[in-house]
């Protein structure tokens, strides 16, 4: 019985932390997300002023599209729409960044995806123990 109560408490803590994390991420405006990502590119990719302006515009536009897709509700259509938006954003960025910059950007994106998958896996493993 004590183990059941502990398990339920653990699940509640995990669930509430996931909700808080999702809310915090969704509270960032498209402008904030575009600014943060553009600043990351300045620092880590060395984009110039012209690239900076164009990158910000691309990311901002697609961040707004992502928000609209997120608000459409859960399901495979939403996932597909978000994947299409990300692919479109990356295609536009590829035309603005140099080959080396784009390669570094892709590596960073892949690293972020891998970390997210790892965190999801850890959460699922914690919930099943």
C-alpha positions in Angstrom: 0.0 0.0 0.0 2.8 2.4 0.8 4.5 1.7 -2.5 1.2 2.5 -4.3 1.0 5.8 -2.5 4.6 6.6 -3.3 4.1 5.7 -7.0 1.0 7.9 -7.2 2.9 10.8 -5.6 5.8 10.3 -7.9 3.5 10.3 -11.0 1.8 13.5 -9.7 5.1 15.3 -9.2 6.3 14.3 -12.7 3.0 15.3 -14.3 3.0 18.6 -12.6 6.6 19.3 -13.6 5.8 18.5 -17.2 2.8 20.8 -17.2 4.9 23.6 -15.7 7.6 23.1 -18.3 5.2 23.1 -21.2 3.5 26.3 -19.8 6.8 28.0 -19.4 7.8 27.2 -23.0 4.4 28.2 -24.4 4.6 31.5 -22.5 7.5 32.7 -24.6 6.2 34.9 -27.4 7.2 34.4 -31.0 9.3 37.6 -30.7 11.2 36.2 -27.6 11.8 32.9 -29.3 13.0 34.6 -32.5 15.3 36.9 -30.5 16.8 34.1 -28.4 17.4 31.9 -31.4 18.9 34.8 -33.4 21.2 35.7 -30.5 22.3 32.0 -30.3 23.2 32.1 -34.0 25.1 35.4 -33.6 27.1 33.9 -30.8 27.6 30.4 -32.1 27.4 30.7 -35.9 28.9 34.2 -36.3 26.1 35.5 -38.5 26.6 39.0 -39.9 24.1 42.0 -39.6 22.3 41.2 -42.9 21.9 37.5 -41.9 20.8 38.6 -38.4 17.9 40.6 -39.8 16.9 37.9 -42.2 17.2 35.1 -39.7 15.1 36.9 -37.2 12.4 37.5 -39.7 12.4 33.8 -40.8 12.3 32.5 -37.2 9.7 35.0 -36.1 7.4 34.1 -39.0 7.7 30.4 -38.4 7.3 30.8 -34.6 3.9 32.5 -35.2 3.0 29.6 -37.5 4.0 27.1 -34.8 1.8 28.9 -32.3 -1.1 28.7 -34.6 -0.5 25.0 -35.2 -0.1 24.3 -31.5 -3.5 25.9 -30.8 -5.2 23.7 -33.4 -5.4 20.8 -30.8 -3.6 17.5 -30.5 -3.4 14.9 -33.2 -1.5 13.7 -36.2 -2.5 16.7 -38.3 -1.0 19.1 -35.7 2.3 17.0 -35.7 2.4 17.0 -39.5 1.8 20.8 -39.7 4.5 21.5 -37.1 7.0 19.2 -39.0 6.2 21.1 -42.2 6.7 24.4 -40.6 10.1 23.3 -39.2 11.1 22.0 -42.6 10.1 25.3 -44.3 12.0 27.3 -41.7 15.1 25.2 -42.2 14.9 25.5 -46.0 14.7 29.3 -45.7 17.6 29.4 -43.2 19.6 27.3 -45.6 19.3 30.1 -48.2 20.6 32.7 -45.7 23.3 30.9 -43.8 26.6 29.8 -45.3 27.2 26.0 -45.8 29.3 25.9 -42.6 26.8 27.9 -40.5 23.9 25.8 -41.7 25.8 22.6 -40.9 26.5 23.8 -37.3 22.8 24.9 -37.0 21.7 21.4 -38.1 24.1 19.7 -35.6 22.7 22.0 -32.8 19.1 21.1 -33.8 19.9 17.4 -33.8 21.5 17.7 -30.4 18.4 19.4 -29.1 16.1 16.7 -30.5 18.3 14.0 -29.0 18.2 15.6 -25.6 14.4 15.9 -25.8 14.1 12.3 -26.7 16.4 11.3 -23.8 14.3 13.4 -21.3 11.1 11.8 -22.6 12.6 8.4 -22.2 13.8 9.2 -18.7 10.3 10.5 -17.7 8.7 7.4 -19.1 11.1 5.2 -17.2 10.5 7.0 -14.0 6.8 6.7 -14.4 7.0 2.9 -14.9 9.2 2.3 -11.8 
